[in-house]
Amino acid sequence: MTMPTLGKDQRIKKSLGNQLSAWRHFSMAFCSGLMRVIFLTMVVLLGQNVLSDCAFCAIAPVATPLSALTEGARTPVRLATNQAGDMYVTDPRGGGILRYNSSGVLQQTISTIKNISGIAIAQNGDLLVSQGSSVAVLDKTSGVLKSSFGVFQKANGIAVDTAGSVYVTDSIDNCVQVFSSAYAPLSTGTAAAGKPVNSFGTTGQLAGQFLQPTGISYEKIANQLAVVDTLNGRVQFFSPTGVYQKTIGSFGSGPLYFTSPQSIAFEYTKDNSSLSRLYVVDAFQGTVQAIDAASGAFLSYIGGYGLASGKLVVPSDVLYDRFDSSNNRLVVSNGNGSLALYGIDMTGGYCGPANRGTFGAAPATALCSSGSATNFSGTGPWNWSCVGAAGGTVASCSAALQGAPVMYALSVTLSGSGTVTSNPVGIACSGGSCSAGFSQGSIISLMPTSAAGSAFSGWSGDCSGTGSCVINMAANHSVQAIFDLIPLARVNGAPFGSLTTAYAAVGMGGILEAQSVTFVENLTLNNGVVFTLQGGFDPAYGNRGGTTTLDGTLVVSSGGLIVDSMVIK
């Protein structure tokens, strides 16, 4: 059932009545649950598509939820990224500004005195941060305040164009102010009456007017500014001097309708020659709408309200981040105190028909059926990898030299002290790891031999158990042989490194067994138990032919001791 929404006249009155109170970090969070019931027809699902009649639209993105970033984050609001791939997040309760590297690891927290909202990277790399009545300029390395500029009623979103000009939305004054790369006001020639001369836009619902502009982004291909007009439920596009160009969306719920849009991000083709898709985040609906850039057609929803992986709660910003040439991700500041991540168009890598083939020369085609061929090596046999797109899986592939037997590698890694040999010969490992090639179909037996003071515990990898490992070489194989040290002393089979620690575990009438070695320690018996100490065991505790030596003192304070095959020096 679709619930009735507020009419535009009602929303204008509500907006104008609240113009004197500052918008404080997307205050819709406190009522998001109630407003969802009143305003929305629920529900949208991750990846849900709505078809259009556009024959040449971009396809809907495949959005794969990734692990969210939570380190240091408490109330993430706005996002920005620099040329090095670092991501900056304004987070009032998280300490100010958080800087993450391209791997999502928190690198720096920049403390700020005033309340903060929007953020952008200046042409020289410094940080531009909106702080209510002004925009602060922070040093790009230290985060130290260098200067501030502008006079605002409520500075919010910030964008920087290719010339370095700066654009700042004023969410209360309902306009966008323009500044040079040196942060001096730039007259637009389109300023409305009563607005700053360096501004464009005014209060209202008509094209080019705003009701609480929030996010702003620069679109480099068309040289346009996209301004998120929140209470009008739309995104408006302008020239750098403030001339209105077009509008996407309108107020409401459903595809291309927005209840509380907050931000827009752009996805370009890999060669950066054209704009492919737009992403608009809606705080109340808890979604990101993917939109075709050419036609303005709706493509799909990403997110959906909820706390599960991939879901969103009052999201406030969206950032499309191509963090290397192959991998694309969408970052969304989530109201649950995290940064939601989505892999965009993530696909797996798969070997092509050349995999496991036989060739007289290195294969050059049909290497991958999906993904990109990388790390090609060898002179026959050959090996390569097929790397999936957008962080997808990687497949390992190989081909053999014609006329030669197909060979596979057998790798053995040792843990502990011992050796592993093979029959037929080829493997002779006495430490670390080793490998050898065996022809296809060979049956290989691996035999473990323990070093003195150690025992073979078993295999892992492509073998299991504690006996010999038998491998059929129909593919590459890897095994690990595990050798454990035999304890110097033990009680009921439990290992101990000294007589003192073993004594603490022995009970009344128990037996403490010790190897035929010298223990350098002082042993005090004071727990009241009577037990037997049997010495002279070999390392495997199979025979007793020697004597255990205590190089120290033996004091019996309480209890009793029966000694067998032990001397005290």
SELUM-745330 format. One record per residue (C-alpha): residue number from 1; residue in three letters; x, y, z. Coordinates in Angstrom, 2 decimals. Example, Ala and Ser with C-alpha at 12.3 -4.5 7.8 and 13.67 -1.06 7.14 Angstrom:
# SELUM-745330
PT num residuo       x       y       z
PT   1     ALA   12.30   -4.50    7.80
PT   2     SER   13.67   -1.06    7.14
# end
This chain:
# SELUM-745330
PT num residuo       x       y       z
PT   1     MET    0.00    0.00    0.00
PT   2     THR    1.34    3.43   -0.98
PT   3     MET    0.87    6.02    1.74
PT   4     PRO    0.08    9.67    0.81
PT   5     THR    3.03   12.08    0.66
PT   6     LEU    3.19   15.74    1.59
PT   7     GLY    2.24   18.06   -1.24
PT   8     LYS    4.77   20.52   -2.61
PT   9     ASP    2.97   23.55   -1.12
PT  10     GLN    3.05   21.91    2.28
PT  11     ARG    6.78   21.15    1.89
PT  12     ILE    7.55   24.75    0.91
PT  13     LYS    5.80   26.04    4.03
PT  14     LYS    7.62   23.51    6.15
PT  15     SER   10.96   24.40    4.55
PT  16     LEU   10.52   28.17    4.86
PT  17     GLY    9.36   27.81    8.46
PT  18     ASN   12.55   25.99    9.35
PT  19     GLN   15.05   28.17    7.47
PT  20     LEU   16.32   29.78   10.71
PT  21     SER   17.39   26.47   12.26
PT  22     ALA   20.59   24.79   11.07
PT  23     TRP   20.47   21.43    9.43
PT  24     ARG   22.61   19.38   11.80
PT  25     HIS   24.23   16.39   10.18
PT  26     PHE   21.17   14.93    8.48
PT  27     SER   18.86   15.17   11.44
PT  28     MET   16.37   12.93    9.72
PT  29     ALA   18.08   10.00   11.47
PT  30     PHE   15.95   10.32   14.63
PT  31     CYS   12.70    9.89   12.73
PT  32     SER   13.76    7.71    9.83
PT  33     GLY   11.76    4.71   11.02
PT  34     LEU    8.52    6.74   11.40
PT  35     MET    9.00    8.66    8.16
PT  36     ARG    9.55    5.42    6.26
PT  37     VAL    6.07    4.30    7.37
PT  38     ILE    4.45    7.63    6.45
PT  39     PHE    6.23    8.41    3.21
PT  40     LEU    7.34    5.23    1.55
PT  41     THR    6.01    2.28   -0.29
PT  42     MET    8.46   -0.41    0.79
PT  43     VAL   10.61   -2.33   -0.16
PT  44     VAL   13.45   -2.33   -2.63
PT  45     LEU   15.98   -5.13   -2.79
PT  46     LEU   19.67   -5.09   -3.68
PT  47     GLY   20.00   -5.41   -7.43
PT  48     GLN   16.25   -4.99   -8.14
PT  49     ASN   15.87   -3.65  -11.69
PT  50     VAL   13.13   -1.71  -13.41
PT  51     LEU   13.12   -2.06  -17.20
PT  52     SER   12.85    0.94  -19.49
PT  53     ASP   12.32    1.43  -23.21
PT  54     CYS   15.82    2.88  -23.66
PT  55     ALA   17.59    0.85  -26.35
PT  56     PHE   21.05    2.29  -25.70
PT  57     CYS   21.09    2.62  -21.93
PT  58     ALA   23.99    1.50  -19.80
PT  59     ILE   23.24   -1.82  -18.15
PT  60     ALA   22.38   -2.05  -14.48
PT  61     PRO   25.51   -2.39  -12.33
PT  62     VAL   26.23   -5.66  -10.56
PT  63     ALA   26.73   -4.45   -6.98
PT  64     THR   28.41   -6.99   -4.69
PT  65     PRO   28.42   -6.12   -0.95
PT  66     LEU   31.94   -6.13    0.49
PT  67     SER   33.11   -5.95    4.09
PT  68     ALA   32.21   -2.55    5.55
PT  69     LEU   34.84   -0.17    6.92
PT  70     THR   34.29    0.36   10.63
PT  71     GLU   37.71    1.29   12.04
PT  72     GLY   37.42    4.70   13.70
PT  73     ALA   33.99    5.44   12.21
PT  74     ARG   31.05    6.54   14.36
PT  75     THR   28.97    9.09   12.43
PT  76     PRO   30.35    9.27    8.86
PT  77     VAL   28.81   12.14    6.89
PT  78     ARG   30.68   13.22    3.72
PT  79     LEU   33.36   11.57    1.58
PT  80     ALA   36.21   12.70   -0.68
PT  81     THR   39.20   11.04   -2.33
PT  82     ASN   42.54   12.36   -3.61
PT  83     GLN   44.77   11.37   -6.52
PT  84     ALA   46.76    8.96   -4.32
PT  85     GLY   43.63    6.92   -3.57
PT  86     ASP   43.26    8.10    0.02
PT  87     MET   39.68    8.56    1.21
PT  88     TYR   38.66   11.30    3.64
PT  89     VAL   35.52   11.04    5.79
PT  90     THR   33.99   13.78    7.91
PT  91     ASP   32.85   12.15   11.14
PT  92     PRO   31.88   14.55   13.97
PT  93     ARG   31.76   11.86   16.65
PT  94     GLY   34.67    9.90   15.23
PT  95     GLY   37.09   12.71   16.01
PT  96     GLY   36.78   15.03   13.01
PT  97     ILE   38.20   13.79    9.70
PT  98     LEU   39.27   10.19    9.09
PT  99     ARG   41.80    9.33    6.38
PT 100     TYR   41.88    5.79    4.97
PT 101     ASN   44.28    4.38    2.40
PT 102     SER   43.04    2.58   -0.72
PT 103     SER   43.01   -0.71    1.21
PT 104     GLY   40.57    0.72    3.76
PT 105     VAL   43.08    0.99    6.62
PT 106     LEU   42.72    4.04    8.88
PT 107     GLN   45.87    6.17    8.53
PT 108     GLN   45.07    9.44   10.29
PT 109     THR   42.47   11.21   12.41
PT 110     ILE   42.39   14.99   12.01
PT 111     SER   40.74   16.69   14.97
PT 112     THR   38.49   19.66   14.26
PT 113     ILE   37.18   22.25   16.70
PT 114     LYS   33.97   23.24   14.95
PT 115     ASN   31.17   20.98   13.75
PT 116     ILE   31.96   19.69   10.27
PT 117     SER   29.94   18.48    7.31
PT 118     GLY   31.16   18.58    3.70
PT 119     ILE   34.67   17.87    2.44
PT 120     ALA   36.55   18.19   -0.85
PT 121     ILE   40.14   18.14   -2.08
PT 122     ALA   41.47   21.49   -3.32
PT 123     GLN   43.53   21.78   -6.50
PT 124     ASN   46.75   21.88   -4.43
PT 125     GLY   45.69   18.86   -2.37
PT 126     ASP   44.60   20.71    0.77
PT 127     LEU   41.37   19.75    2.51
PT 128     LEU   38.31   21.98    2.23
PT 129     VAL   35.86   21.37    5.07
PT 130     SER   32.50   23.10    5.60
PT 131     GLN   32.03   24.26    9.19
PT 132     GLY   28.64   25.93    9.31
PT 133     SER   29.35   29.62    8.73
PT 134     SER   32.57   29.15    6.74
PT 135     VAL   34.81   26.70    4.89
PT 136     ALA   38.10   25.73    6.54
PT 137     VAL   41.31   25.08    4.59
PT 138     LEU   43.40   22.36    6.26
PT 139     ASP   46.94   21.35    5.38
PT 140     LYS   46.85   18.16    3.30
PT 141     THR   49.55   16.47    5.41
PT 142     SER   49.24   17.71    8.97
PT 143     GLY   45.58   18.72    8.98
PT 144     VAL   46.52   22.06   10.58
PT 145     LEU   44.11   24.93    9.88
PT 146     LYS   45.64   27.26    7.27
PT 147     SER   42.74   29.65    6.62
PT 148     SER   39.00   29.88    6.11
PT 149     PHE   36.76   31.60    3.59
PT 150     GLY   33.15   32.46    2.80
PT 151     VAL   30.15   33.60    4.83
PT 152     PHE   27.30   31.10    4.99
PT 153     GLN   24.16   30.38    6.94
PT 154     LYS   24.85   26.64    6.65
PT 155     ALA   27.79   25.56    4.47
PT 156     ASN   27.31   21.94    3.42
PT 157     GLY   28.49   20.13    0.28
PT 158     ILE   31.69   21.17   -1.52
PT 159     ALA   32.88   20.49   -5.09
PT 160     VAL   36.05   21.48   -6.98
PT 161     ASP   36.21   21.67  -10.79
PT 162     THR   39.19   21.02  -13.08
PT 163     ALA   40.19   24.70  -12.96
PT 164     GLY   40.31   24.61   -9.17
PT 165     SER   37.17   26.70   -8.62
PT 166     VAL   35.27   25.82   -5.45
PT 167     TYR   31.49   25.45   -5.13
PT 168     VAL   29.72   25.29   -1.75
PT 169     THR   26.03   24.66   -1.08
PT 170     ASP   24.29   26.73    1.60
PT 171     SER   21.49   24.54    2.93
PT 172     ILE   19.67   27.38    4.71
PT 173     ASP   20.25   30.26    2.26
PT 174     ASN   19.23   27.94   -0.63
PT 175     CYS   22.04   28.83   -3.00
PT 176     VAL   25.48   27.75   -4.19
PT 177     GLN   28.46   30.06   -3.65
PT 178     VAL   31.41   30.09   -6.08
PT 179     PHE   35.08   30.80   -5.24
PT 180     SER   38.34   30.86   -7.19
PT 181     SER   41.18   28.39   -6.63
PT 182     ALA   42.60   31.04   -4.26
PT 183     TYR   39.25   31.01   -2.37
PT 184     ALA   38.21   34.50   -3.47
PT 185     PRO   34.49   35.02   -4.30
PT 186     LEU   33.73   34.79   -8.05
PT 187     SER   30.79   36.78   -9.36
PT 188     THR   28.47   34.48  -11.29
PT 189     GLY   26.40   37.12  -13.03
PT 190     THR   23.34   35.04  -12.19
PT 191     ALA   22.92   35.83   -8.49
PT 192     ALA   19.33   36.29   -7.34
PT 193     ALA   18.18   39.38   -5.47
PT 194     GLY   19.26   39.28   -1.84
PT 195     LYS   21.82   36.53   -2.46
PT 196     PRO   25.65   36.82   -2.49
PT 197     VAL   27.02   38.10   -5.82
PT 198     ASN   29.14   34.96   -6.09
PT 199     SER   26.10   32.66   -5.93
PT 200     PHE   23.42   31.08   -8.04
PT 201     GLY   20.02   29.72   -7.04
PT 202     THR   17.30   30.93   -4.70
PT 203     THR   14.45   29.55   -2.60
PT 204     GLY   11.65   27.77   -4.44
PT 205     GLN   10.50   24.81   -6.50
PT 206     LEU   11.06   26.06  -10.03
PT 207     ALA   13.97   25.01  -12.21
PT 208     GLY   17.16   26.54  -10.82
PT 209     GLN   15.65   27.06   -7.36
PT 210     PHE   16.35   25.07   -4.20
PT 211     LEU   14.78   23.82   -1.03
PT 212     GLN   17.75   22.82    1.11
PT 213     PRO   20.60   22.01   -1.29
PT 214     THR   23.01   19.54    0.32
PT 215     GLY   25.42   17.50   -1.80
PT 216     ILE   27.20   18.87   -4.87
PT 217     SER   29.48   17.13   -7.40
PT 218     TYR   31.41   18.27  -10.46
PT 219     GLU   30.84   16.34  -13.70
PT 220     LYS   34.02   16.74  -15.77
PT 221     ILE   32.84   15.55  -19.20
PT 222     ALA   29.99   18.05  -19.58
PT 223     ASN   31.68   20.62  -17.28
PT 224     GLN   28.57   20.80  -15.13
PT 225     LEU   27.67   20.91  -11.45
PT 226     ALA   25.13   18.48  -10.03
PT 227     VAL   23.35   19.99   -7.01
PT 228     VAL   21.25   17.73   -4.79
PT 229     ASP   18.03   19.63   -4.04
PT 230     THR   16.94   17.64   -0.99
PT 231     LEU   13.46   18.87   -0.06
PT 232     ASN   12.46   19.12   -3.73
PT 233     GLY   13.52   15.49   -4.13
PT 234     ARG   15.69   16.04   -7.20
PT 235     VAL   19.17   16.65   -8.63
PT 236     GLN   19.69   19.78  -10.74
PT 237     PHE   22.55   20.39  -13.18
PT 238     PHE   24.14   23.81  -13.78
PT 239     SER   26.99   25.37  -15.74
PT 240     PRO   29.94   26.63  -13.63
PT 241     THR   28.38   30.12  -13.74
PT 242     GLY   25.05   28.85  -12.44
PT 243     VAL   23.02   28.54  -15.64
PT 244     TYR   20.40   25.82  -15.20
PT 245     GLN   20.80   22.79  -17.51
PT 246     LYS   18.49   19.91  -16.51
PT 247     THR   16.86   17.98  -13.65
PT 248     ILE   16.84   14.31  -12.66
PT 249     GLY   14.17   12.94  -10.34
PT 250     SER   11.27   14.35   -8.37
PT 251     PHE    9.83   14.01   -4.88
PT 252     GLY    8.30   10.64   -3.94
PT 253     SER    9.15    6.95   -3.72
PT 254     GLY   10.00    4.55   -6.51
PT 255     PRO   12.43    4.66   -9.46
PT 256     LEU   13.67    8.22  -10.19
PT 257     TYR   11.73    9.52   -7.17
PT 258     PHE   13.56   10.68   -4.07
PT 259     THR   12.34   11.38   -0.54
PT 260     SER   15.60   12.79    0.86
PT 261     PRO   18.41   12.74   -1.72
PT 262     GLN   21.77   13.68   -0.21
PT 263     SER   24.54   13.11   -2.73
PT 264     ILE   25.40   12.09   -6.30
PT 265     ALA   28.45   10.28   -7.70
PT 266     PHE   29.58    9.70  -11.29
PT 267     GLU   30.97    6.57  -12.95
PT 268     TYR   33.06    7.11  -16.09
PT 269     THR   34.20    4.62  -18.72
PT 270     LYS   37.65    3.13  -18.11
PT 271     ASP   39.27    5.50  -20.62
PT 272     ASN   37.49    8.45  -18.91
PT 273     SER   36.09    9.53  -22.28
PT 274     SER   32.42    9.47  -21.33
PT 275     LEU   30.04    9.36  -18.38
PT 276     SER   28.45    5.96  -17.86
PT 277     ARG   26.25    5.89  -14.75
PT 278     LEU   25.04    8.15  -11.95
PT 279     TYR   24.51    7.08   -8.35
PT 280     VAL   22.12    9.05   -6.10
PT 281     VAL   21.84    8.24   -2.39
PT 282     ASP   18.48    8.69   -0.64
PT 283     ALA   18.67    8.90    3.16
PT 284     PHE   15.02    8.14    3.96
PT 285     GLN   14.66    5.28    1.50
PT 286     GLY   18.02    3.78    2.49
PT 287     THR   18.99    3.20   -1.13
PT 288     VAL   21.32    4.26   -3.89
PT 289     GLN   19.66    4.58   -7.29
PT 290     ALA   21.83    3.76  -10.32
PT 291     ILE   20.82    5.89  -13.31
PT 292     ASP   21.90    5.78  -16.96
PT 293     ALA   23.90    8.93  -17.69
PT 294     ALA   22.91    9.22  -21.36
PT 295     SER   19.15    8.83  -21.07
PT 296     GLY   18.45    9.48  -17.40
PT 297     ALA   16.72    6.09  -17.20
PT 298     PHE   16.56    4.20  -13.91
PT 299     LEU   18.81    1.11  -13.84
PT 300     SER   18.67   -0.48  -10.39
PT 301     TYR   18.57   -0.05   -6.63
PT 302     ILE   21.62   -0.67   -4.46
PT 303     GLY   21.21   -1.19   -0.73
PT 304     GLY   17.76   -1.12    0.84
PT 305     TYR   16.85   -0.32    4.43
PT 306     GLY   18.32   -2.68    7.05
PT 307     LEU   21.29   -3.69    9.17
PT 308     ALA   22.42   -6.78    7.23
PT 309     SER   25.46   -6.76    4.95
PT 310     GLY   24.81   -4.56    1.94
PT 311     LYS   21.87   -2.76    3.58
PT 312     LEU   21.77    0.94    4.53
PT 313     VAL   20.40    3.08    7.36
PT 314     VAL   20.08    6.83    6.67
PT 315     PRO   23.01    6.99    4.22
PT 316     SER   24.36   10.50    3.68
PT 317     ASP   26.97   10.36    0.90
PT 318     VAL   28.13    8.17   -1.98
PT 319     LEU   31.53    7.98   -3.66
PT 320     TYR   32.43    6.01   -6.80
PT 321     ASP   36.05    4.97   -6.40
PT 322     ARG   38.16    3.34   -9.12
PT 323     PHE   41.07    2.41   -6.87
PT 324     ASP   43.04    0.68   -9.64
PT 325     SER   42.64    0.07  -13.38
PT 326     SER   40.52   -3.06  -12.90
PT 327     ASN   38.58   -2.70   -9.67
PT 328     ASN   35.65   -0.39   -9.00
PT 329     ARG   33.82    0.13   -5.75
PT 330     LEU   31.01    2.25   -4.42
PT 331     VAL   31.48    3.73   -0.94
PT 332     VAL   28.43    4.88    1.03
PT 333     SER   28.56    6.66    4.39
PT 334     ASN   26.08    4.61    6.41
PT 335     GLY   24.08    5.86    9.38
PT 336     ASN   24.88    2.71   11.36
PT 337     GLY   28.42    4.03   11.97
PT 338     SER   30.22    2.39    9.06
PT 339     LEU   31.22    2.88    5.44
PT 340     ALA   29.33    0.43    3.24
PT 341     LEU   31.34   -0.93    0.30
PT 342     TYR   30.07   -2.47   -2.93
PT 343     GLY   32.13   -4.01   -5.73
PT 344     ILE   30.69   -2.72   -9.00
PT 345     ASP   30.51   -5.19  -11.90
PT 346     MET   32.71   -7.66  -10.04
PT 347     THR   33.27  -10.80  -12.15
PT 348     GLY   35.35  -13.91  -11.59
PT 349     GLY   38.37  -14.96  -13.63
PT 350     TYR   38.13  -18.30  -15.48
PT 351     CYS   40.67  -20.21  -17.56
PT 352     GLY   40.05  -20.39  -21.31
PT 353     PRO   40.27  -23.35  -23.73
PT 354     ALA   44.08  -23.13  -23.74
PT 355     ASN   44.15  -24.29  -20.12
PT 356     ARG   45.66  -27.81  -19.80
PT 357     GLY   46.23  -27.90  -23.54
PT 358     THR   49.40  -29.06  -25.34
PT 359     PHE   51.20  -26.65  -27.69
PT 360     GLY   54.37  -26.51  -29.77
PT 361     ALA   54.76  -22.82  -28.90
PT 362     ALA   53.47  -20.56  -26.17
PT 363     PRO   49.69  -20.11  -26.52
PT 364     ALA   48.64  -16.53  -27.23
PT 365     THR   44.87  -16.83  -27.56
PT 366     ALA   41.99  -18.44  -25.63
PT 367     LEU   43.90  -17.97  -22.37
PT 368     CYS   40.86  -16.77  -20.36
PT 369     SER   37.16  -17.28  -20.88
PT 370     SER   36.56  -14.52  -18.31
PT 371     GLY   38.93  -11.95  -16.86
PT 372     SER   42.34  -10.68  -17.96
PT 373     ALA   45.40  -12.87  -18.56
PT 374     THR   48.36  -11.87  -16.38
PT 375     ASN   51.67  -13.28  -15.09
PT 376     PHE   52.28  -15.45  -18.17
PT 377     SER   55.53  -17.36  -17.63
PT 378     GLY   57.49  -20.44  -18.70
PT 379     THR   59.05  -21.89  -21.83
PT 380     GLY   56.93  -25.03  -21.86
PT 381     PRO   55.08  -25.84  -19.71
PT 382     TRP   53.49  -22.38  -19.31
PT 383     ASN   51.52  -20.81  -16.47
PT 384     TRP   49.28  -17.75  -16.28
PT 385     SER   46.45  -16.23  -14.23
PT 386     CYS   42.99  -15.02  -15.23
PT 387     VAL   42.07  -12.04  -13.03
PT 388     GLY   38.40  -11.17  -12.59
PT 389     ALA   37.11   -7.63  -12.84
PT 390     ALA   36.32   -5.31   -9.94
PT 391     GLY   38.10   -7.48   -7.36
PT 392     GLY   36.69  -10.79   -8.65
PT 393     THR   38.36  -14.17   -8.21
PT 394     VAL   41.66  -15.20   -9.82
PT 395     ALA   42.09  -18.51  -11.68
PT 396     SER   45.44  -20.30  -12.17
PT 397     CYS   45.94  -21.85  -15.61
PT 398     SER   48.64  -23.87  -17.39
PT 399     ALA   49.54  -25.53  -20.69
PT 400     ALA   52.09  -28.21  -21.66
PT 401     LEU   54.77  -28.34  -24.37
PT 402     GLN   53.90  -30.61  -27.26
PT 403     GLY   55.99  -33.79  -27.42
PT 404     ALA   56.94  -33.62  -23.78
PT 405     PRO   55.10  -35.40  -20.98
PT 406     VAL   52.59  -33.33  -19.07
PT 407     MET   54.28  -32.40  -15.80
PT 408     TYR   52.74  -31.38  -12.51
PT 409     ALA   54.43  -29.88   -9.46
PT 410     LEU   54.43  -31.55   -6.05
PT 411     SER   55.32  -29.14   -3.24
PT 412     VAL   56.19  -30.22    0.30
PT 413     THR   56.49  -27.89    3.29
PT 414     LEU   57.95  -29.03    6.62
PT 415     SER   56.80  -27.81   10.01
PT 416     GLY   59.13  -28.88   12.82
PT 417     SER   62.18  -31.15   12.69
PT 418     GLY   62.21  -34.09   10.30
PT 419     THR   62.62  -35.13    6.68
PT 420     VAL   60.32  -36.18    3.85
PT 421     THR   61.47  -38.30    0.91
PT 422     SER   59.60  -39.61   -2.11
PT 423     ASN   59.34  -42.82   -4.09
PT 424     PRO   60.15  -42.44   -6.96
PT 425     VAL   62.94  -40.04   -6.05
PT 426     GLY   62.54  -36.32   -6.51
PT 427     ILE   61.53  -35.04   -3.10
PT 428     ALA   64.13  -34.91   -0.31
PT 429     CYS   63.13  -32.22    2.17
PT 430     SER   64.99  -31.71    5.43
PT 431     GLY   63.63  -28.27    6.30
PT 432     GLY   61.57  -25.44    4.89
PT 433     SER   59.94  -26.42    1.62
PT 434     CYS   60.83  -28.09   -1.65
PT 435     SER   59.12  -29.20   -4.83
PT 436     ALA   59.67  -31.41   -7.85
PT 437     GLY   57.94  -32.09  -11.13
PT 438     PHE   56.39  -35.48  -11.89
PT 439     SER   54.76  -36.70  -15.09
PT 440     GLN   51.00  -36.86  -15.37
PT 441     GLY   49.57  -40.05  -13.85
PT 442     SER   52.59  -40.80  -11.64
PT 443     ILE   51.86  -42.32   -8.23
PT 444     ILE   54.12  -40.69   -5.64
PT 445     SER   54.65  -41.93   -2.08
PT 446     LEU   55.94  -39.47    0.52
PT 447     MET   57.61  -40.91    3.64
PT 448     PRO   58.16  -38.82    6.81
PT 449     THR   61.10  -39.40    9.17
PT 450     SER   61.24  -37.64   12.54
PT 451     ALA   64.39  -36.01   13.90
PT 452     ALA   65.63  -36.89   17.38
PT 453     GLY   63.32  -35.44   19.99
PT 454     SER   60.45  -35.01   17.53
PT 455     ALA   57.51  -37.10   16.36
PT 456     PHE   55.54  -36.99   13.12
PT 457     SER   52.06  -35.59   13.84
PT 458     GLY   50.46  -35.87   10.41
PT 459     TRP   49.81  -34.31    7.01
PT 460     SER   47.78  -31.33    5.88
PT 461     GLY   46.94  -29.96    2.45
PT 462     ASP   46.39  -32.63   -0.20
PT 463     CYS   47.18  -35.46    2.25
PT 464     SER   45.90  -36.44    5.68
PT 465     GLY   46.63  -39.05    8.34
PT 466     THR   49.89  -40.08    9.97
PT 467     GLY   51.23  -42.70    7.56
PT 468     SER   52.82  -42.37    4.15
PT 469     CYS   51.20  -39.88    1.76
PT 470     VAL   50.22  -41.29   -1.67
PT 471     ILE   49.57  -38.75   -4.45
PT 472     ASN   48.18  -39.35   -7.95
PT 473     MET   49.78  -36.64  -10.10
PT 474     ALA   46.74  -35.60  -12.14
PT 475     ALA   47.23  -31.96  -11.13
PT 476     ASN   49.56  -29.78   -9.08
PT 477     HIS   49.61  -30.80   -5.42
PT 478     SER   50.82  -29.27   -2.17
PT 479     VAL   51.23  -30.99    1.20
PT 480     GLN   52.58  -30.08    4.62
PT 481     ALA   54.37  -32.51    6.94
PT 482     ILE   54.02  -31.61   10.62
PT 483     PHE   56.59  -32.70   13.20
PT 484     ASP   56.11  -31.88   16.89
PT 485     LEU   58.73  -31.85   19.65
PT 486     ILE   58.45  -34.74   22.10
PT 487     PRO   58.03  -33.39   25.67
PT 488     LEU   60.89  -33.80   28.19
PT 489     ALA   58.36  -34.79   30.84
PT 490     ARG   54.72  -35.78   30.82
PT 491     VAL   51.80  -36.65   33.11
PT 492     ASN   49.03  -38.86   31.74
PT 493     GLY   50.34  -38.08   28.24
PT 494     ALA   50.20  -34.29   28.72
PT 495     PRO   53.54  -32.67   27.75
PT 496     PHE   55.66  -30.48   30.04
PT 497     GLY   59.02  -28.79   29.62
PT 498     SER   60.25  -29.16   33.21
PT 499     LEU   59.84  -31.36   36.28
PT 500     THR   58.39  -28.44   38.26
PT 501     THR   55.54  -27.81   35.80
PT 502     ALA   54.88  -31.53   35.49
PT 503     TYR   54.75  -31.92   39.32
PT 504     ALA   52.05  -29.24   39.50
PT 505     ALA   49.83  -31.43   37.32
PT 506     VAL   50.36  -34.81   39.00
PT 507     GLY   47.67  -36.12   41.34
PT 508     MET   47.67  -38.46   44.33
PT 509     GLY   49.15  -41.80   43.25
PT 510     GLY   50.01  -40.40   39.83
PT 511     ILE   53.05  -41.06   37.66
PT 512     LEU   55.40  -38.41   36.28
PT 513     GLU   57.43  -39.70   33.31
PT 514     ALA   60.69  -38.06   32.26
PT 515     GLN   63.13  -38.55   29.40
PT 516     SER   66.70  -39.68   29.94
PT 517     VAL   68.00  -36.10   29.97
PT 518     THR   69.37  -33.62   32.52
PT 519     PHE   66.90  -31.17   34.10
PT 520     VAL   68.65  -28.04   35.42
PT 521     GLU   66.23  -26.84   38.11
PT 522     ASN   65.34  -27.05   41.81
PT 523     LEU   62.32  -29.24   42.59
PT 524     THR   60.25  -28.60   45.74
PT 525     LEU   57.43  -31.03   46.64
PT 526     ASN   54.85  -29.20   48.74
PT 527     ASN   51.34  -30.03   47.52
PT 528     GLY   50.85  -33.08   49.76
PT 529     VAL   50.52  -35.73   47.03
PT 530     VAL   52.39  -39.02   46.91
PT 531     PHE   53.46  -39.91   43.37
PT 532     THR   56.02  -41.89   41.35
PT 533     LEU   58.70  -40.27   39.21
PT 534     GLN   59.81  -42.65   36.46
PT 535     GLY   62.91  -41.54   34.60
PT 536     GLY   65.09  -42.89   31.81
PT 537     PHE   62.56  -42.79   28.94
PT 538     ASP   63.67  -42.52   25.32
PT 539     PRO   62.29  -39.55   23.26
PT 540     ALA   59.34  -41.61   22.03
PT 541     TYR   58.51  -42.80   25.58
PT 542     GLY   58.63  -46.35   24.27
PT 543     ASN   61.59  -47.73   26.25
PT 544     ARG   63.36  -47.03   29.54
PT 545     GLY   67.04  -47.75   29.29
PT 546     GLY   68.63  -44.64   30.68
PT 547     THR   68.63  -42.38   33.70
PT 548     THR   67.03  -39.01   34.32
PT 549     THR   69.33  -36.49   36.04
PT 550     LEU   68.24  -33.58   38.27
PT 551     ASP   70.99  -30.94   38.31
PT 552     GLY   69.70  -29.06   41.35
PT 553     THR   68.05  -29.63   44.72
PT 554     LEU   65.11  -31.85   45.64
PT 555     VAL   63.13  -30.73   48.72
PT 556     VAL   60.17  -32.76   50.06
PT 557     SER   58.07  -30.42   52.25
PT 558     SER   54.89  -32.50   52.17
PT 559     GLY   53.59  -35.60   50.47
PT 560     GLY   55.89  -38.33   49.23
PT 561     LEU   57.92  -39.45   46.22
PT 562     ILE   58.81  -42.84   44.76
PT 563     VAL   61.82  -42.45   42.46
PT 564     ASP   62.70  -44.86   39.65
PT 565     SER   65.77  -44.37   37.38
PT 566     MET   66.73  -40.90   38.53
PT 567     VAL   69.89  -39.39   40.00
PT 568     ILE   70.45  -36.02   41.69
PT 569     LYS   73.71  -34.16   41.13
# end
